Amino acid sequence: KKRQRNEGGGAQRAGVGESIRTVKQTIVPDVCYLHIRVIFEPKSAFEISPRLYKLLALSAVKTLHGDSVFSAEIDVLDQLEDGSAILRVARRSLSMLWSALTVVNSYEGEACRVEVVKVAPFAVSVPAPPP
């Protein structure tokens, strides 16, 4: 059986008894992005900065999961106008970081909580919130 060739450069048509096979491929990135917000209750003297987000994330992971070679896998990409931040983390460490951030209840003696606003596999999926 021969497939008919479309001279116009288009797709080939399947002949009688042939089927067109579709191949789906899933892209799994090596990193994930978290949109998080730290909220001190009551307001604290801490300046909310990218450095604070990194230290808070590392402290949370160390507290919940113990010492781990984890610091190089967390990057604070941006701090947004509303004080929240975008973090990048290795996909293999996402659940460890997410669980640690979820149970944070204080930082250096100050009561606080961390909200994980959104988790996404691509940076464009974690847009800045509207002003």
MDTraj code that builds the backbone (N, CA, C; nanometers):
import mdtraj as md
import numpy as np

residues = "LYS LYS ARG GLN ARG ASN GLU GLY GLY GLY ALA GLN ARG ALA GLY VAL GLY GLU SER ILE ARG THR VAL LYS GLN THR ILE VAL PRO ASP VAL CYS TYR LEU HIS ILE ARG VAL ILE PHE GLU PRO LYS SER ALA PHE GLU ILE SER PRO ARG LEU TYR LYS LEU LEU ALA LEU SER ALA VAL LYS THR LEU HIS GLY ASP SER VAL PHE SER ALA GLU ILE ASP VAL LEU ASP GLN LEU GLU ASP GLY SER ALA ILE LEU ARG VAL ALA ARG ARG SER LEU SER MET LEU TRP SER ALA LEU THR VAL VAL ASN SER TYR GLU GLY GLU ALA CYS ARG VAL GLU VAL VAL LYS VAL ALA PRO PHE ALA VAL SER VAL PRO ALA PRO PRO PRO".split()
xyz = np.array([
    [0.0847, -0.1179, 0.0000],
    [0.0000, 0.0000, 0.0000],
    [0.0888, 0.1236, 0.0000],
    [0.0541, 0.2191, -0.0782],
    [0.1293, 0.3428, -0.0845],
    [0.0424, 0.4562, -0.0336],
    [0.1072, 0.5487, 0.0368],
    [0.0365, 0.6679, 0.0802],
    [0.0370, 0.7671, -0.0345],
    [-0.0735, 0.8351, -0.0479],
    [-0.0806, 0.9351, -0.1523],
    [-0.0115, 1.0611, -0.1028],
    [0.0671, 1.1193, -0.1862],
    [0.1403, 1.2390, -0.1501],
    [0.0644, 1.3602, -0.2017],
    [0.0481, 1.4546, -0.1155],
    [-0.0175, 1.5788, -0.1523],
    [0.0876, 1.6707, -0.2115],
    [0.0752, 1.7020, -0.3366],
    [0.1754, 1.7833, -0.4050],
    [0.1808, 1.9261, -0.3519],
    [0.0775, 1.9702, -0.2830],
    [0.0759, 2.1060, -0.2302],
    [0.1602, 2.1206, -0.1041],
    [0.2268, 2.0154, -0.0608],
    [0.3115, 2.0224, 0.0582],
    [0.2347, 1.9993, 0.1869],
    [0.1083, 1.9639, 0.1803],
    [0.0260, 1.9413, 0.2987],
    [0.0498, 1.8038, 0.3571],
    [-0.0351, 1.7662, 0.4501],
    [-0.0221, 1.6380, 0.5182],
    [-0.0609, 1.5238, 0.4248],
    [-0.0075, 1.4074, 0.4538],
    [-0.0414, 1.2883, 0.3753],
    [-0.1732, 1.2315, 0.4257],
    [-0.2462, 1.1693, 0.3393],
    [-0.3718, 1.1060, 0.3782],
    [-0.3473, 0.9578, 0.3968],
    [-0.4163, 0.9022, 0.4920],
    [-0.4032, 0.7588, 0.5159],
    [-0.4882, 0.6836, 0.4146],
    [-0.4342, 0.5746, 0.3657],
    [-0.5079, 0.4911, 0.2719],
    [-0.6065, 0.4024, 0.3459],
    [-0.6778, 0.3205, 0.2750],
    [-0.7758, 0.2307, 0.3327],
    [-0.7042, 0.1347, 0.4270],
    [-0.7539, 0.1209, 0.5484],
    [-0.6958, 0.0276, 0.6447],
    [-0.5796, 0.0871, 0.7233],
    [-0.5334, 0.2055, 0.6886],
    [-0.4245, 0.2694, 0.7623],
    [-0.4831, 0.3697, 0.8606],
    [-0.4106, 0.3962, 0.9640],
    [-0.4573, 0.4950, 1.0607],
    [-0.3463, 0.5975, 1.0845],
    [-0.3872, 0.7117, 1.1265],
    [-0.2911, 0.8163, 1.1591],
    [-0.2619, 0.8055, 1.3075],
    [-0.1349, 0.7996, 1.3406],
    [-0.0931, 0.7846, 1.4787],
    [-0.0549, 0.9213, 1.5346],
    [-0.1080, 0.9530, 1.6505],
    [-0.0762, 1.0787, 1.7179],
    [0.0139, 1.0477, 1.8359],
    [0.1211, 1.1213, 1.8463],
    [0.2148, 1.1025, 1.9563],
    [0.2065, 1.2246, 2.0462],
    [0.1805, 1.2011, 2.1729],
    [0.1757, 1.3091, 2.2700],
    [0.2997, 1.2996, 2.3567],
    [0.3578, 1.4138, 2.3834],
    [0.4767, 1.4166, 2.4660],
    [0.4536, 1.5179, 2.5774],
    [0.4826, 1.4785, 2.6988],
    [0.4664, 1.5661, 2.8126],
    [0.6012, 1.6270, 2.8473],
    [0.6019, 1.7583, 2.8634],
    [0.7243, 1.8281, 2.9018],
    [0.7238, 1.8424, 3.0522],
    [0.8254, 1.7886, 3.1165],
    [0.8379, 1.7978, 3.2610],
    [0.9646, 1.8771, 3.2912],
    [0.9489, 2.0020, 3.3361],
    [1.0667, 2.0841, 3.3632],
    [1.1406, 2.0370, 3.4881],
    [1.2660, 2.0758, 3.4979],
    [1.3481, 2.0397, 3.6138],
    [1.3224, 2.1291, 3.7340],
    [1.2547, 2.2415, 3.7115],
    [1.2277, 2.3359, 3.8199],
    [1.0790, 2.3676, 3.8270],
    [1.0378, 2.4198, 3.9431],
    [0.9012, 2.4674, 3.9634],
    [0.9092, 2.6072, 4.0232],
    [0.8010, 2.6797, 4.0106],
    [0.7948, 2.8172, 4.0596],
    [0.6842, 2.8290, 4.1629],
    [0.7160, 2.8955, 4.2736],
    [0.6189, 2.9174, 4.3800],
    [0.5969, 3.0661, 4.3978],
    [0.4730, 3.1059, 4.4052],
    [0.4367, 3.2430, 4.4395],
    [0.3957, 3.2357, 4.5856],
    [0.4754, 3.2980, 4.6737],
    [0.4479, 3.2892, 4.8170],
    [0.4410, 3.4285, 4.8797],
    [0.3799, 3.4328, 4.9966],
    [0.3671, 3.5578, 5.0713],
    [0.3886, 3.5264, 5.2187],
    [0.4721, 3.6049, 5.2858],
    [0.4900, 3.5890, 5.4302],
    [0.4104, 3.6990, 5.4993],
    [0.3402, 3.6607, 5.6037],
    [0.2561, 3.7543, 5.6774],
    [0.2940, 3.7451, 5.8246],
    [0.3452, 3.8564, 5.8786],
    [0.3790, 3.8618, 6.0201],
    [0.2571, 3.9098, 6.0962],
    [0.2282, 3.8426, 6.2086],
    [0.1111, 3.8763, 6.2887],
    [0.1537, 3.8969, 6.4332],
    [0.1453, 4.0120, 6.4924],
    [0.1120, 4.1412, 6.4320],
    [0.2290, 4.1911, 6.3467],
    [0.2119, 4.3070, 6.2843],
    [0.3169, 4.3631, 6.1982],
    [0.4502, 4.3579, 6.2711],
    [0.5542, 4.3249, 6.1970],
    [0.6865, 4.3088, 6.2548],
    [0.7808, 4.4171, 6.2048],
    [0.8927, 4.4281, 6.2723],
    [0.9950, 4.5239, 6.2308],
    [1.0790, 4.4666, 6.1167],
    [1.0592, 4.3367, 6.0846],
    [1.1358, 4.2756, 5.9758],
    [1.1021, 4.3441, 5.8436],
    [1.2063, 4.3768, 5.7687],
    [1.1850, 4.4276, 5.6339],
    [1.1672, 4.3068, 5.5430],
    [1.0541, 4.2987, 5.4778],
    [1.0284, 4.1851, 5.3894],
    [1.1070, 4.2080, 5.2612],
    [1.2055, 4.1223, 5.2386],
    [1.2965, 4.1370, 5.1254],
    [1.3232, 4.0000, 5.0642],
    [1.3842, 3.9965, 4.9469],
    [1.4201, 3.8668, 4.8878],
    [1.5099, 3.7844, 4.9810],
    [1.5993, 3.8508, 5.0513],
    [1.6884, 3.7802, 5.1450],
    [1.6073, 3.7133, 5.2568],
    [1.5062, 3.7842, 5.3086],
    [1.4205, 3.7277, 5.4127],
    [1.3492, 3.6033, 5.3609],
    [1.2980, 3.6091, 5.2375],
    [1.2295, 3.4929, 5.1805],
    [1.3231, 3.3728, 5.1700],
    [1.4457, 3.3958, 5.1265],
    [1.5417, 3.2846, 5.1129],
    [1.5748, 3.2268, 5.2506],
    [1.6041, 3.3150, 5.3479],
    [1.6376, 3.2678, 5.4830],
    [1.5202, 3.1950, 5.5477],
    [1.4003, 3.2463, 5.5278],
    [1.2811, 3.1826, 5.5830],
    [1.2603, 3.0440, 5.5226],
    [1.2774, 3.0326, 5.3907],
    [1.2607, 2.9031, 5.3234],
    [1.3653, 2.8030, 5.3721],
    [1.4900, 2.8456, 5.3823],
    [1.5962, 2.7547, 5.4288],
    [1.5745, 2.7143, 5.5736],
    [1.5341, 2.8101, 5.6561],
    [1.5074, 2.7812, 5.7971],
    [1.3915, 2.6823, 5.8113],
    [1.2865, 2.7004, 5.7316],
    [1.1705, 2.6116, 5.7372],
    [1.2083, 2.4691, 5.6981],
    [1.2858, 2.4548, 5.5912],
    [1.3272, 2.3213, 5.5461],
    [1.4155, 2.2552, 5.6507],
    [1.5090, 2.3315, 5.7071],
    [1.5989, 2.2754, 5.8083],
    [1.5207, 2.2321, 5.9327],
    [1.4230, 2.3127, 5.9739],
    [1.3430, 2.2804, 6.0916],
    [1.2605, 2.1534, 6.0713],
    [1.1968, 2.1422, 5.9566],
    [1.1072, 2.0290, 5.9334],
    [1.1802, 1.9033, 5.8865],
    [1.2789, 1.9193, 5.8013],
    [1.3437, 1.8030, 5.7398],
    [1.4884, 1.7813, 5.7826],
    [1.5436, 1.8675, 5.8673],
    [1.6819, 1.8539, 5.9105],
    [1.7783, 1.9127, 5.8093],
    [1.9066, 1.8985, 5.8374],
    [2.0087, 1.9519, 5.7469],
    [2.0023, 1.8818, 5.6131],
    [2.0100, 1.9606, 5.5091],
    [2.0143, 1.9032, 5.3749],
    [2.0875, 2.0005, 5.2843],
    [2.1448, 1.9488, 5.1796],
    [2.2128, 2.0340, 5.0835],
    [2.1038, 2.0899, 4.9932],
    [2.0448, 2.1992, 5.0376],
    [1.9241, 2.2488, 4.9754],
    [1.9373, 2.3941, 4.9328],
    [2.0307, 2.4682, 4.9893],
    [2.0362, 2.6131, 4.9681],
    [2.0564, 2.6517, 4.8221],
    [2.1301, 2.5726, 4.7469],
    [2.1555, 2.6070, 4.6065],
    [2.0324, 2.5812, 4.5197],
    [1.9341, 2.5096, 4.5724],
    [1.8171, 2.4739, 4.4926],
    [1.7014, 2.5721, 4.5066],
    [1.7152, 2.6747, 4.5906],
    [1.6101, 2.7746, 4.6088],
    [1.6626, 2.9088, 4.5610],
    [1.5903, 2.9695, 4.4684],
    [1.6259, 3.1035, 4.4210],
    [1.5043, 3.1933, 4.4347],
    [1.5254, 3.3114, 4.4899],
    [1.4193, 3.4108, 4.4932],
    [1.4361, 3.4933, 4.3663],
    [1.3443, 3.4773, 4.2729],
    [1.3563, 3.5440, 4.1437],
    [1.3122, 3.6891, 4.1478],
    [1.2053, 3.7165, 4.2226],
    [1.1518, 3.8516, 4.2228],
    [1.0663, 3.8725, 4.3456],
    [1.0691, 3.9949, 4.3960],
    [0.9747, 4.0329, 4.4996],
    [0.8771, 4.1295, 4.4354],
    [0.7507, 4.1012, 4.4483],
    [0.6471, 4.1801, 4.3834],
    [0.6097, 4.3010, 4.4691],
    [0.5379, 4.3927, 4.4086],
    [0.5013, 4.5173, 4.4776],
    [0.4205, 4.4939, 4.6042],
    [0.3411, 4.3883, 4.6064],
    [0.2585, 4.3605, 4.7249],
    [0.3361, 4.2898, 4.8362],
    [0.4660, 4.2701, 4.8169],
    [0.5498, 4.2069, 4.9187],
    [0.5663, 4.0573, 4.9007],
    [0.4869, 3.9964, 4.8132],
    [0.5018, 3.8526, 4.7891],
    [0.6239, 3.8289, 4.7005],
    [0.6605, 3.7030, 4.6822],
    [0.7815, 3.6719, 4.6064],
    [0.7601, 3.5500, 4.5178],
    [0.8431, 3.5413, 4.4145],
    [0.8456, 3.4262, 4.3251],
    [0.9738, 3.3496, 4.3526],
    [0.9597, 3.2227, 4.3906],
    [1.0747, 3.1362, 4.4171],
    [1.0853, 3.0306, 4.3087],
    [1.2085, 2.9932, 4.2775],
    [1.2336, 2.8817, 4.1859],
    [1.3019, 2.7728, 4.2676],
    [1.2538, 2.6507, 4.2507],
    [1.3083, 2.5381, 4.3261],
    [1.3174, 2.4172, 4.2340],
    [1.4151, 2.3319, 4.2590],
    [1.4277, 2.2082, 4.1816],
    [1.3020, 2.1243, 4.2029],
    [1.2523, 2.0672, 4.0951],
    [1.1274, 1.9894, 4.1016],
    [1.1358, 1.8781, 4.2061],
    [1.2515, 1.8147, 4.2169],
    [1.2666, 1.7037, 4.3123],
    [1.2573, 1.7511, 4.4578],
    [1.2735, 1.8821, 4.4804],
    [1.2684, 1.9363, 4.6166],
    [1.1402, 2.0135, 4.6459],
    [1.0494, 2.0189, 4.5489],
    [0.9275, 2.0985, 4.5649],
    [0.8452, 2.0555, 4.6854],
    [0.8179, 1.9283, 4.6986],
    [0.7312, 1.8839, 4.8091],
    [0.7961, 1.9095, 4.9441],
    [0.9279, 1.8979, 4.9507],
    [0.9989, 1.9241, 5.0757],
    [0.9854, 2.0719, 5.1144],
    [1.0045, 2.1613, 5.0177],
    [0.9929, 2.3049, 5.0456],
    [0.8484, 2.3428, 5.0763],
    [0.7550, 2.2952, 4.9951],
    [0.6143, 2.3308, 5.0131],
    [0.5645, 2.2867, 5.1512],
    [0.5971, 2.1657, 5.1905],
    [0.5521, 2.1178, 5.3222],
    [0.6156, 2.1992, 5.4344],
    [0.7414, 2.2363, 5.4186],
    [0.8086, 2.3152, 5.5214],
    [0.7481, 2.4549, 5.5327],
    [0.7183, 2.5180, 5.4201],
    [0.6587, 2.6515, 5.4234],
    [0.5186, 2.6489, 5.4836],
    [0.4471, 2.5404, 5.4614],
    [0.3099, 2.5288, 5.5101],
    [0.3025, 2.5290, 5.6624],
    [0.4024, 2.4749, 5.7290],
    [0.3971, 2.4642, 5.8752],
    [0.4731, 2.5750, 5.9483],
    [0.5250, 2.6721, 5.8755],
    [0.5951, 2.7841, 5.9400],
    [0.4963, 2.8608, 6.0267],
    [0.5365, 2.8864, 6.1528],
    [0.4516, 2.9671, 6.2401],
    [0.5288, 3.0782, 6.3106],
    [0.6602, 3.0816, 6.2886],
    [0.7391, 3.1914, 6.3448],
    [0.8726, 3.2002, 6.2720],
    [0.9314, 3.3186, 6.2797],
    [1.0642, 3.3394, 6.2242],
    [1.1391, 3.4295, 6.3209],
    [1.2492, 3.3793, 6.3752],
    [1.3304, 3.4508, 6.4739],
    [1.2448, 3.5093, 6.5859],
    [1.1535, 3.4273, 6.6377],
    [1.0716, 3.4662, 6.7511],
    [0.9483, 3.5478, 6.7184],
    [0.9302, 3.5862, 6.5955],
    [0.8131, 3.6640, 6.5546],
    [0.7093, 3.5711, 6.4923],
    [0.5836, 3.5834, 6.5351],
    [0.4759, 3.5007, 6.4789],
    [0.4513, 3.5391, 6.3334],
    [0.4437, 3.4378, 6.2486],
    [0.4173, 3.4629, 6.1067],
    [0.3572, 3.3387, 6.0436],
    [0.3121, 3.3553, 5.9216],
    [0.2664, 3.2418, 5.8421],
    [0.3057, 3.2670, 5.6980],
    [0.3159, 3.1597, 5.6221],
    [0.3518, 3.1702, 5.4817],
    [0.2359, 3.1159, 5.3995],
    [0.1898, 3.1947, 5.3059],
    [0.0853, 3.1508, 5.2132],
    [0.1514, 3.1105, 5.0825],
    [0.1225, 2.9906, 5.0367],
    [0.1658, 2.9490, 4.9046],
    [0.0503, 2.9854, 4.8116],
    [0.0674, 3.0932, 4.7366],
    [-0.0390, 3.1462, 4.6525],
    [-0.0596, 3.0588, 4.5293],
    [0.0519, 3.0173, 4.4678],
    [0.0418, 2.9382, 4.3455],
    [0.1716, 2.8625, 4.3229],
    [0.1595, 2.7442, 4.2652],
    [0.2750, 2.6640, 4.2241],
    [0.2554, 2.6306, 4.0774],
    [0.3615, 2.6464, 3.9990],
    [0.3499, 2.6219, 3.8554],
    [0.4809, 2.5675, 3.7990],
    [0.4723, 2.4923, 3.6891],
    [0.5926, 2.4365, 3.6285],
    [0.6667, 2.5353, 3.5395],
    [0.6028, 2.6473, 3.5046],
    [0.6648, 2.7452, 3.4164],
    [0.6528, 2.8841, 3.4769],
    [0.7538, 2.9665, 3.4601],
    [0.7549, 3.1015, 3.5190],
    [0.6397, 3.1866, 3.4683],
    [0.6034, 3.1716, 3.3425],
    [0.4934, 3.2539, 3.2887],
    [0.3596, 3.2183, 3.3514],
    [0.3522, 3.1061, 3.4187],
    [0.2272, 3.0639, 3.4835],
    [0.2080, 3.1271, 3.6197],
    [0.3091, 3.1996, 3.6685],
    [0.3007, 3.2613, 3.7995],
    [0.3092, 3.4132, 3.7822],
    [0.2060, 3.4735, 3.7239],
    [0.2131, 3.6162, 3.6964],
    [0.2010, 3.6996, 3.8231],
    [0.2456, 3.8219, 3.8126],
    [0.2303, 3.9144, 3.9231],
    [0.0820, 3.9447, 3.9418],
    [0.0365, 3.9546, 4.0662],
    [-0.1032, 3.9868, 4.0892],
    [-0.1335, 4.1301, 4.0460],
    [-0.2574, 4.1605, 4.0130],
    [-0.2915, 4.2973, 3.9722],
    [-0.2693, 4.3942, 4.0865],
    [-0.2339, 4.5173, 4.0541],
    [-0.2073, 4.6173, 4.1615],
    [-0.3305, 4.6536, 4.2399],
])
top = md.Topology()
chain = top.add_chain()
for i, resn in enumerate(residues, 1):
    res = top.add_residue(resn, chain, resSeq=i)
    for name in ("N", "CA", "C"):
        top.add_atom(name, md.element.get_by_symbol(name[0]), res)
traj = md.Trajectory(xyz[None], top)
